[in-house]
Amino acid sequence: MAVEPTIACVVPCHNEEAAVGKVVGDLRAALPEAVVYVYDNSSTDRTAEVARQAGAIVREETRKGKGNVIRRAFADVDADALLIIDGDDTYDASRARDLVDLLFEGPYDQVVGARRVTDDGAYRAGHAVGNKLLTGAVRSLFGNDVTDMLSGYRVFSRRFVKSFPALAREFETETEMTIHALHLRLPTAEVVVDYRVRPAGGESKLRTYRDGWRILRVILDLARRERPSLVHTVVAGLLALVSVVLGIPVIADFVETGTVPRVPTAILAAAIMTIAALVLLVGYILESLTHMRQEQTRLVHLSYPAPVRAPRYTARGAGTGPVPVRKTAGGP
């Protein structure tokens, strides 16, 4: 007799009293066999009470920030498929069955709900532009095709969850998830889901410029840690260019007169070129260490079995017809 896979839903919440009840209800209707956890992130309203009344298991994470919630949940919750969704009812939680089924059918390690805006005002213009710019930066640095890097609606395999370091503290956690999948070439797919405006009484926690700057910093930091040879080569190249610009007049004087009248400039140019060589060498050393770390992460990932194909639940009416699917990183 086949064992039915375990499914868990994690809903990070901070002051989502107006929406969390509906999110939990939609998840329980779409995935009646799943355990729904609401992580109350220092709310000052009735978020926890409303979530309990809707049938969720409520846990607390006192350190503010979505990344802290994800770090805690990934450590505490153990399931064959773990779905995360924001508690503000902007994502269509009734599509949870489609994402989970696709994870098992792939099998994939990550299925992302790529947002399709259905309401005016659901997605600020600044957020839309920022998402495109940041997604383009990740595609350039990590060499893969991603359409909605910042989506907060995803489902993961157990082996993704247990190999994910979860170092981010706030909304940059989605960026970290995306780069983790891209860099380890984990099989990933996208499902188009509706994205709507918040219900009345809800307040967005996003800050366009602050969060965009945080995410950009995360991308640069991950590039430094995950692509050290590229970063150090760029830095070394800039230093070498400065050295050449400073050194050309010195060399020209020497060729013309046989003397070096600009001794301080010559010393500076030589010192900068030496530093450039050292930076390049350090980059190659760090690249080797990064490769070793990636091997260890990959082995941790492979220590867990691939997601087992989920049985169909057509009798429960969760299906919504053909699911728009888009394979991304490392898809089979």
C-alpha positions as CSV (number, residue, x, y, z in Angstrom):
1,M,0.0,0.0,0.0
2,A,1.4,3.3,-1.1
3,V,2.1,5.9,1.6
4,E,0.4,9.2,1.0
5,P,3.0,12.0,0.9
6,T,2.9,14.6,3.7
7,I,2.1,18.2,2.8
8,A,2.6,21.3,5.0
9,C,1.6,24.9,4.4
10,V,3.5,27.8,6.0
11,V,1.9,31.2,6.2
12,P,4.1,34.0,7.5
13,C,2.0,36.8,9.0
14,H,2.5,40.2,10.6
15,N,-0.8,42.0,11.4
16,E,-2.9,40.1,8.9
17,E,-6.1,39.8,10.9
18,A,-8.2,41.0,7.9
19,A,-6.9,38.3,5.5
20,V,-5.3,35.3,7.2
21,G,-8.7,33.6,7.9
22,K,-9.5,33.4,4.3
23,V,-6.0,32.3,3.3
24,V,-6.1,29.4,5.8
25,G,-9.7,28.5,4.7
26,D,-8.7,28.4,1.0
27,L,-5.6,26.3,1.8
28,R,-7.6,23.8,3.8
29,A,-10.2,23.5,1.0
30,A,-7.6,23.0,-1.7
31,L,-5.3,20.7,0.4
32,P,-7.5,19.0,3.0
33,E,-4.8,16.5,3.8
34,A,-2.2,19.3,4.5
35,V,-1.2,20.7,7.9
36,V,-1.4,24.5,7.8
37,Y,1.0,26.5,10.0
38,V,0.6,30.2,10.6
39,Y,3.8,31.8,11.9
40,D,2.8,35.0,13.8
41,N,5.7,37.4,13.4
42,S,5.2,39.9,16.3
43,S,1.6,40.9,15.3
44,T,-0.2,43.4,17.4
45,D,-3.7,42.6,16.2
46,R,-5.8,39.4,16.3
47,T,-3.8,37.5,13.6
48,A,-3.1,34.5,15.8
49,E,-6.6,34.2,17.1
50,V,-8.2,34.4,13.7
51,A,-5.8,31.8,12.3
52,R,-6.6,29.4,15.1
53,Q,-10.3,29.8,14.5
54,A,-9.7,29.1,10.8
55,G,-8.0,25.8,11.7
56,A,-4.3,26.6,11.5
57,I,-1.6,25.6,13.9
58,V,-0.2,28.9,15.2
59,R,3.5,29.3,16.0
60,E,5.4,32.5,17.0
61,E,8.6,34.0,15.6
62,T,9.5,37.0,17.6
63,R,12.4,38.2,15.4
64,K,10.8,40.5,12.8
65,G,11.3,39.7,9.2
66,K,9.9,37.2,6.7
67,G,13.4,35.6,6.3
68,N,13.5,34.8,10.0
69,V,10.1,33.1,9.7
70,I,11.2,31.0,6.8
71,R,14.4,30.1,8.6
72,R,12.4,28.9,11.6
73,A,9.7,27.1,9.6
74,F,12.2,25.3,7.4
75,A,14.0,24.0,10.5
76,D,10.8,23.0,12.4
77,V,8.4,21.7,9.7
78,D,9.1,18.3,8.1
79,A,7.0,17.3,5.1
80,D,7.4,15.8,1.6
81,A,6.1,19.1,0.2
82,L,6.2,22.4,1.9
83,L,4.2,25.3,0.6
84,I,4.7,28.9,1.6
85,I,2.2,31.7,0.9
86,D,1.9,35.2,2.2
87,G,-1.0,35.7,4.7
88,D,-2.3,38.9,3.0
89,D,-4.7,37.1,0.5
90,T,-3.0,38.6,-2.5
91,Y,-2.2,35.2,-4.0
92,D,-4.8,32.7,-5.1
93,A,-4.5,30.1,-2.3
94,S,-7.1,27.9,-4.0
95,R,-4.5,27.1,-6.7
96,A,-2.3,25.3,-4.0
97,R,-3.3,21.9,-5.3
98,D,-1.9,22.7,-8.8
99,L,1.5,23.7,-7.4
100,V,1.8,20.7,-5.1
101,D,0.7,18.2,-7.8
102,L,3.2,19.6,-10.2
103,L,6.0,19.3,-7.7
104,F,5.3,15.6,-7.3
105,E,4.7,15.0,-11.0
106,G,8.0,16.5,-12.2
107,P,9.4,15.7,-9.8
108,Y,10.6,19.2,-9.1
109,D,12.4,20.7,-6.1
110,Q,10.6,24.0,-6.4
111,V,7.4,25.2,-8.1
112,V,6.9,29.0,-8.2
113,G,3.6,30.8,-8.5
114,A,4.5,33.4,-11.1
115,R,2.2,36.3,-10.6
116,R,-0.4,37.5,-13.1
117,V,-1.9,40.8,-11.9
118,T,-5.7,40.8,-12.0
119,D,-6.5,44.0,-10.1
120,D,-5.3,47.5,-10.7
121,G,-3.2,48.6,-7.8
122,A,-2.2,45.1,-6.7
123,Y,1.3,45.7,-7.9
124,R,2.9,49.1,-7.5
125,A,4.7,50.5,-10.6
126,G,7.9,50.8,-8.6
127,H,7.7,47.1,-7.5
128,A,7.1,46.0,-11.1
129,V,10.1,47.9,-12.4
130,G,12.3,46.7,-9.5
131,N,11.3,43.1,-10.0
132,K,12.3,43.2,-13.7
133,L,15.6,44.9,-12.9
134,L,16.5,42.6,-10.1
135,T,15.4,39.5,-12.0
136,G,17.5,40.6,-15.0
137,A,20.5,41.0,-12.6
138,V,20.1,37.5,-11.4
139,R,19.7,36.1,-14.9
140,S,22.9,37.9,-15.9
141,L,24.9,36.7,-12.9
142,F,23.6,33.1,-12.6
143,G,22.7,32.3,-16.2
144,N,19.1,31.1,-16.2
145,D,15.7,32.2,-17.1
146,V,13.4,33.4,-14.2
147,T,10.2,35.4,-14.7
148,D,9.1,36.2,-11.1
149,M,12.1,36.0,-8.8
150,L,10.3,37.7,-5.9
151,S,7.1,35.6,-5.8
152,G,6.1,34.6,-2.2
153,Y,4.0,31.7,-3.4
154,R,6.1,28.5,-3.7
155,V,6.2,24.9,-2.9
156,F,9.4,23.0,-2.1
157,S,10.5,19.4,-1.8
158,R,11.9,18.1,1.4
159,R,15.4,18.0,0.0
160,F,15.2,21.7,-1.1
161,V,14.1,22.7,2.4
162,K,16.8,20.8,4.2
163,S,19.6,21.9,2.0
164,F,18.6,25.6,1.9
165,P,20.7,27.8,4.3
166,A,18.0,30.5,4.9
167,L,20.4,33.3,5.8
168,A,18.1,36.2,4.8
169,R,16.2,38.1,7.5
170,E,13.5,40.0,5.6
171,F,11.8,40.0,2.2
172,E,15.1,39.2,0.4
173,T,14.5,35.6,1.3
174,E,12.8,34.9,-2.1
175,T,15.9,36.1,-3.9
176,E,18.0,33.7,-1.8
177,M,15.6,30.9,-2.7
178,T,15.8,31.6,-6.4
179,I,19.6,31.8,-6.4
180,H,19.9,28.6,-4.4
181,A,17.8,26.8,-7.0
182,L,19.7,28.3,-9.9
183,H,23.2,27.8,-8.6
184,L,22.6,24.2,-7.7
185,R,20.6,23.7,-10.9
186,L,17.7,22.2,-9.0
187,P,14.7,21.3,-11.2
188,T,12.1,24.1,-11.0
189,A,8.9,25.0,-12.7
190,E,6.5,27.9,-12.6
191,V,2.7,28.0,-12.5
192,V,0.9,31.2,-13.5
193,V,-1.3,32.4,-10.6
194,D,-3.5,35.4,-10.1
195,Y,-2.3,38.3,-8.0
196,R,-4.8,40.7,-6.6
197,V,-5.1,43.7,-4.3
198,R,-5.1,43.3,-0.6
199,P,-8.5,43.1,1.2
200,A,-9.8,46.1,3.0
201,G,-8.1,46.6,6.3
202,G,-4.8,45.1,5.2
203,E,-1.5,47.1,5.0
204,S,1.4,46.3,2.8
205,K,4.7,45.6,4.6
206,L,6.7,46.3,1.5
207,R,8.8,49.4,1.0
208,T,9.8,49.8,-2.6
209,Y,13.2,51.5,-2.2
210,R,14.2,50.0,1.1
211,D,13.4,46.4,0.1
212,G,14.8,46.9,-3.4
213,W,18.1,48.1,-1.9
214,R,18.1,45.1,0.5
215,I,17.5,42.7,-2.4
216,L,20.2,44.3,-4.5
217,R,22.6,44.0,-1.6
218,V,21.7,40.3,-1.3
219,I,22.3,39.7,-5.0
220,L,25.7,41.4,-4.9
221,D,26.6,39.5,-1.7
222,L,25.5,36.2,-3.2
223,A,27.5,37.0,-6.4
224,R,30.5,37.6,-4.2
225,R,30.1,34.3,-2.4
226,E,28.8,32.2,-5.2
227,R,30.7,33.6,-8.2
228,P,34.0,34.8,-6.6
229,S,36.1,34.3,-9.7
230,L,33.8,36.6,-11.7
231,V,33.6,39.3,-9.1
232,H,37.3,39.3,-8.4
233,T,38.1,39.2,-12.1
234,V,36.0,42.4,-12.6
235,V,37.7,44.1,-9.6
236,A,41.2,43.0,-10.7
237,G,40.5,44.2,-14.3
238,L,39.4,47.7,-13.0
239,L,42.6,47.9,-10.9
240,A,44.7,46.8,-13.8
241,L,43.1,49.4,-16.0
242,V,43.9,52.1,-13.4
243,S,47.5,50.9,-13.3
244,V,47.8,51.0,-17.0
245,V,46.4,54.5,-17.2
246,L,48.9,55.7,-14.6
247,G,51.8,53.7,-16.1
248,I,51.5,54.7,-19.8
249,P,52.9,58.2,-19.3
250,V,55.8,56.8,-17.2
251,I,56.6,54.3,-19.9
252,A,56.4,56.9,-22.6
253,D,58.8,59.2,-20.7
254,F,61.3,56.3,-20.2
255,V,61.1,55.4,-23.9
256,E,61.7,59.0,-24.9
257,T,64.3,60.1,-22.4
258,G,65.6,56.9,-20.8
259,T,64.7,58.1,-17.4
260,V,61.8,57.8,-15.0
261,P,61.1,61.4,-13.8
262,R,57.7,60.4,-12.3
263,V,59.0,57.9,-9.7
264,P,56.0,58.1,-7.3
265,T,53.6,57.5,-10.2
266,A,55.6,54.5,-11.3
267,I,55.6,53.1,-7.8
268,L,51.9,53.6,-7.5
269,A,51.1,52.0,-10.9
270,A,53.3,49.0,-10.0
271,A,51.6,48.7,-6.6
272,I,48.1,48.8,-8.1
273,M,49.0,46.1,-10.7
274,T,50.4,43.9,-7.9
275,I,47.2,44.3,-5.9
276,A,45.2,43.4,-9.1
277,A,47.2,40.2,-9.4
278,L,46.6,39.4,-5.8
279,V,42.9,40.1,-6.1
280,L,42.7,37.8,-9.1
281,L,44.6,35.0,-7.2
282,V,42.3,35.3,-4.2
283,G,39.3,35.0,-6.5
284,Y,40.5,31.7,-7.9
285,I,41.2,30.4,-4.4
286,L,37.7,31.4,-3.3
287,E,36.2,29.8,-6.4
288,S,37.8,26.5,-5.4
289,L,36.4,26.8,-1.9
290,T,33.0,27.7,-3.3
291,H,33.1,24.6,-5.5
292,M,33.8,22.4,-2.4
293,R,30.9,24.0,-0.5
294,Q,28.6,23.5,-3.4
295,E,29.6,19.8,-3.5
296,Q,28.7,19.5,0.2
297,T,25.4,21.2,-0.3
298,R,24.6,19.0,-3.2
299,L,25.4,15.9,-1.2
300,V,23.0,17.1,1.6
301,H,20.4,17.6,-1.1
302,L,20.9,14.1,-2.4
303,S,20.7,12.5,1.0
304,Y,16.9,13.1,0.9
305,P,14.8,11.1,-1.7
306,A,13.1,12.8,-4.6
307,P,9.4,13.8,-4.1
308,V,7.2,10.8,-4.5
309,R,4.4,11.2,-7.1
310,A,1.3,12.4,-5.4
311,P,-2.0,10.6,-6.0
312,R,-4.7,12.4,-8.0
313,Y,-7.4,14.1,-5.9
314,T,-9.9,14.8,-8.6
315,A,-12.8,13.7,-6.5
316,R,-12.1,16.7,-4.2
317,G,-12.6,19.2,-7.0
318,A,-9.3,20.9,-6.5
319,G,-8.3,20.8,-10.2
320,T,-8.7,24.0,-12.3
321,G,-8.1,22.6,-15.7
322,P,-4.8,22.7,-17.6
323,V,-2.1,24.3,-15.6
324,P,0.2,26.8,-17.3
325,V,3.7,25.4,-16.6
326,R,7.1,26.9,-17.3
327,K,10.2,24.9,-16.6
328,T,13.2,26.9,-15.4
329,A,16.4,26.0,-13.6
330,G,17.5,22.4,-14.2
331,G,14.1,21.1,-15.3
332,P,14.0,17.6,-16.5
